[in-house]
């Protein structure tokens, strides 16, 4: 049973209220320390490769905690990178001219030959036309042949020029748009693969204390299972029960005094939650006499040890008045 479950059955010791031995003393309520832990685990299943912290270590935000084997994720990154390169090359090919420079050069040579043929047939037509106009030195048939040859050569020149234009054009816009979308999809897959690879090495999301380590190097971790539990300082809270007569005396922001064995004096806390539902008295009571029988694991690896421990029984008394600036 976890510390939170055990603490849930801890009862406020009301002996000091019903005893009536000294009505001048502020009534004390028995409670316990509880914490909201931050659990850190991998997104996908894997085997713990290395562990950089131990239980009780103080860690800062972004400090490395542990690493999970990443061979599959690294392979996915390489595959996605190859897909991006392929998609980029395909897009570049579609955006460039449809034919290579050598093929265009052949068409340009054909264009020059066609231009020469046009010049020759045009000159021949002009000569035949002159002879025909001088009184029939050239026949009508010769003139018709010369016109046909000139028209044929001009058409051949126009054809080769259009072939050169087409050869220099890129692919159709819809083909280029589709290639761009394929490249974007490949880049997205690469980003996802890189993110998965990065998340195989997990760091502390917040600063705090390593409360518990659940898996060690070599052990297999399921997806979503925590490997390390962190306890930020601000996630500690004191829980205790008060009776119906005392409830109206408490308001949000009120200061309470907290005492525990070996903690020293001067520990205070502010009320942050007041339940609106009543509960039956739990069957287990941690009285002042029984508290001495409890023991707690202590690790002194820090220069400033915690004054309160999770699951530790405490005595709570109400302060003389509300905290400065508390809501009336």
C-alpha positions in Angstrom: 0.0 0.0 0.0 1.4 3.4 -1.0 2.1 6.3 1.5 -1.0 8.1 0.1 -3.2 5.1 0.7 -1.8 4.6 4.2 -2.2 8.3 5.0 -5.8 8.2 3.8 -6.8 6.1 6.8 -5.0 8.3 9.3 -7.5 9.9 11.8 -7.4 13.1 13.6 -6.7 12.3 17.2 -9.4 14.1 19.1 -8.2 13.0 22.5 -7.1 16.5 23.3 -10.6 17.8 22.5 -12.6 15.3 24.6 -10.1 15.1 27.5 -10.8 18.6 28.7 -7.7 18.5 30.9 -6.5 21.9 29.8 -9.0 24.1 28.0 -6.5 26.9 27.8 -4.4 25.1 25.2 -5.2 25.3 21.5 -6.6 22.0 20.3 -4.3 19.9 18.2 -5.3 17.9 15.2 -3.4 14.9 14.0 -2.6 14.8 10.3 0.1 13.6 7.9 2.3 14.8 5.0 1.2 13.9 1.5 2.7 14.8 -1.9 1.6 15.1 -5.5 4.4 13.3 -7.3 5.5 13.9 -10.9 5.9 10.6 -12.7 8.4 10.5 -15.6 8.3 7.6 -18.1 8.9 6.8 -21.8 6.2 7.3 -24.5 7.0 3.9 -26.0 8.1 0.6 -24.5 11.9 -0.1 -24.2 14.7 -1.2 -22.0 16.3 1.1 -19.6 19.8 1.8 -20.9 21.2 4.1 -18.3 20.1 5.8 -15.1 21.6 9.1 -14.0 19.9 9.6 -10.6 19.3 7.8 -7.4 16.5 8.1 -4.9 17.0 11.2 -2.8 19.0 13.1 -5.4 18.2 16.8 -5.9 17.6 17.5 -9.6 17.2 20.7 -11.5 14.8 21.2 -14.4 16.1 19.8 -17.7 18.6 17.6 -15.9 19.0 14.1 -17.5 17.2 11.3 -15.6 17.5 8.1 -17.7 17.8 6.8 -21.2 15.9 4.1 -23.0 17.4 2.0 -25.8 16.9 3.9 -29.1 18.0 1.6 -31.9 14.6 1.3 -33.6 14.0 5.1 -33.3 17.4 5.9 -34.8 16.6 3.6 -37.7 13.3 5.4 -38.2 15.2 8.7 -38.4 17.5 7.4 -41.1 14.6 6.0 -43.1 12.7 9.3 -42.8 15.8 11.3 -43.8 16.2 9.1 -46.9 12.5 9.7 -47.8 13.0 13.5 -47.5 16.0 13.4 -49.8 14.1 11.3 -52.4 11.1 13.7 -52.3 13.3 16.7 -52.6 15.1 15.3 -55.6 11.8 14.4 -57.3 10.5 18.0 -56.8 13.7 19.5 -58.1 13.4 17.3 -61.2 9.8 18.4 -61.8 10.7 22.1 -61.3 13.6 21.9 -63.8 13.4 21.6 -67.6 11.8 18.5 -68.9 14.8 17.6 -71.1 18.5 17.7 -70.3 20.9 20.3 -71.7 22.3 17.8 -74.2 18.9 17.1 -75.6 18.1 20.8 -75.9 21.5 21.3 -77.7 20.5 18.8 -80.3 17.2 20.7 -80.9 19.1 23.9 -81.2 21.3 22.4 -83.9 18.2 21.3 -85.7 16.9 24.9 -85.5 20.0 26.2 -87.2 19.7 23.7 -90.0 16.0 24.6 -90.4 17.0 28.3 -90.5 19.5 27.5 -93.3 16.9 25.6 -95.2 14.4 28.5 -94.9 17.0 31.0 -96.1 17.8 28.8 -99.1 14.2 28.1 -100.0 13.3 31.7 -99.6 16.1 32.8 -101.9 15.0 30.2 -104.5 11.4 31.4 -104.3 12.5 35.0 -104.8 14.6 34.0 -107.9 11.9 32.0 -109.5 9.3 34.7 -108.8 11.6 37.3 -110.6 12.0 35.0 -113.6 8.3 34.4 -113.8 7.6 38.1 -113.7 10.0 38.8 -116.6 7.8 37.2 -119.1 7.5 33.6 -118.4 11.2 32.6 -118.2 10.2 30.4 -115.3 7.0 28.4 -115.6 4.1 28.4 -113.2 5.0 24.9 -112.1 8.5 26.0 -111.0 7.0 28.9 -109.1 4.5 26.6 -107.3 7.3 24.2 -106.3 9.5 27.1 -105.0 6.5 28.4 -102.9 5.8 24.9 -101.5 9.5 24.4 -100.6 9.7 27.7 -98.8 6.5 27.0 -96.9 7.7 23.6 -95.9 11.0 24.9 -94.6 9.3 27.7 -92.6 7.0 25.1 -91.0 9.9 22.9 -90.1 11.7 25.8 -88.4 8.6 26.7 -86.4 8.2 23.1 -85.3 11.8 22.8 -84.0 11.5 26.1 -82.2 8.3 24.9 -80.4 10.1 21.7 -79.4 12.9 23.8 -77.9 10.3 25.8 -75.9 8.6 22.6 -74.6 12.0 21.1 -73.7 12.8 24.1 -71.5 9.5 24.1 -69.7 9.0 22.5 -66.3 6.4 19.9 -65.4 2.7 20.8 -65.0 1.8 22.9 -62.0 -0.4 20.1 -60.5 2.5 17.7 -60.7 4.8 20.1 -58.9 2.2 20.9 -56.3 1.8 17.1 -55.6 5.6 16.7 -55.3 5.7 19.6 -52.8 3.0 18.0 -50.6 5.0 14.7 -50.7 8.1 16.5 -49.6 6.2 18.2 -46.7 4.8 14.8 -45.6 8.3 13.3 -45.7 9.7 16.1 -43.6 6.8 15.7 -41.1 7.6 12.0 -40.7 11.3 12.9 -40.2 10.4 15.4 -37.5 8.2 12.8 -35.7 11.0 10.2 -35.9 13.5 12.7 -34.5 11.1 13.6 -31.7 10.7 10.0 -30.7 14.4 9.5 -30.8 14.9 12.6 -28.5 12.3 11.4 -26.1 14.3 8.2 -25.5 16.5 10.3 -23.2 14.3 11.9 -20.6 15.1 14.9 -18.5 13.5 16.3 -15.4 10.4 18.4 -16.3 10.7 20.3 -13.0 13.2 20.8 -10.2 12.8 18.5 -7.2 13.9 15.4 -5.3 14.0 11.9 -6.8 11.4 10.3 -4.6 11.5 6.8 -6.1 13.1 4.8 -8.9 10.9 2.0 -10.3 13.1 0.5 -13.0 16.9 -0.1 -13.2 19.2 -0.4 -16.2 18.5 -3.6 -18.1 14.8 -3.8 -17.1 12.0 -3.5 -19.7 9.6 -0.6 -19.3 6.1 -0.5 -20.8 4.8 2.6 -22.6 3.6 5.2 -20.2 5.0 3.4 -17.1 7.0 5.7 -14.8 10.7 5.1 -14.3 11.3 7.9 -11.9 9.0 9.8 -9.5 10.0 13.4 -8.7 8.8 15.5 -5.8 8.9 19.3 -6.4 9.1 21.2 -3.1 5.8 23.0 -3.7 3.9 19.7 -4.1 4.0 18.8 -0.4 0.8 19.3 1.5 -0.5 18.7 5.1 -3.7 16.8 5.4 -5.7 16.6 8.6 -9.3 16.4 9.9 -11.2 18.8 12.0 -14.6 18.4 13.7 -17.7 20.2 12.9 -17.3 22.7 15.6 -13.9 23.8 14.4 -14.8 24.0 10.7 -16.2 27.5 10.8 -12.9 28.8 12.2 -11.0 27.9 9.1 -10.9 29.9 5.9 -8.8 29.7 2.7 -5.4 31.3 3.4 -5.5 30.8 7.1 -2.1 29.9 8.8 -1.7 26.7 10.7 1.1 25.6 12.9 2.7 22.2 12.1 4.7 20.1 14.5 6.3 16.7 14.1 8.9 14.6 15.9 12.4 15.9 15.2 11.2 18.6 12.8 11.8 21.5 15.1 9.5 24.5 15.7 8.3 27.2 13.4 6.8 25.2 10.6 3.6 26.8 9.2 1.3 26.2 6.3 -1.7 27.9 4.7 -5.1 26.3 4.1 -5.5 25.7 0.4 -8.5 23.4 0.4 -11.6 22.8 2.5 -13.8 19.9 1.7 -17.5 20.5 1.3 -18.4 16.8 2.0 -18.2 15.1 5.4 -16.5 11.7 6.0 -16.9 9.0 8.6 -14.0 8.7 11.1 -11.4 6.3 9.7 -10.9 3.1 11.9 -7.2 3.7 12.5 -5.8 6.4 14.8 -2.2 7.5 15.0 -2.1 8.9 18.5 0.8 10.8 20.1 1.8 7.6 22.0 1.8 5.4 18.8 3.8 7.8 16.7 7.0 6.8 18.4 6.6 3.3 17.0 6.8 4.6 13.4 10.1 4.7 11.6 11.1 6.5 8.3 13.8 5.9 5.8 16.3 8.9 5.9 18.9 9.6 3.3 21.3 12.6 4.0 22.8 13.4 0.7 21.8 17.0 0.5 23.1 20.0 2.5 19.5 21.1 3.2 17.5 18.0 4.2 13.7 18.2 4.1 12.0 19.1 7.3 8.9 17.2 6.4 8.7 13.7 4.9 5.9 12.1 2.8 3.6 10.0 5.1 5.0 11.5 8.3 2.4 12.1 11.1 2.2 15.7 12.2 0.3 17.7 14.8 -1.6 20.7 13.6 -2.8 23.7 15.6 -4.6 26.7 14.4 -2.8 30.0 14.4 -4.1 33.1 16.3 -5.4 34.8 13.2 -5.6 34.6 9.4 -2.5 35.2 7.2 -1.8 38.7 6.2 -3.7 39.5 3.0 -6.0 36.5 3.4 -9.5 36.8 2.1 -11.9 37.8 4.9 
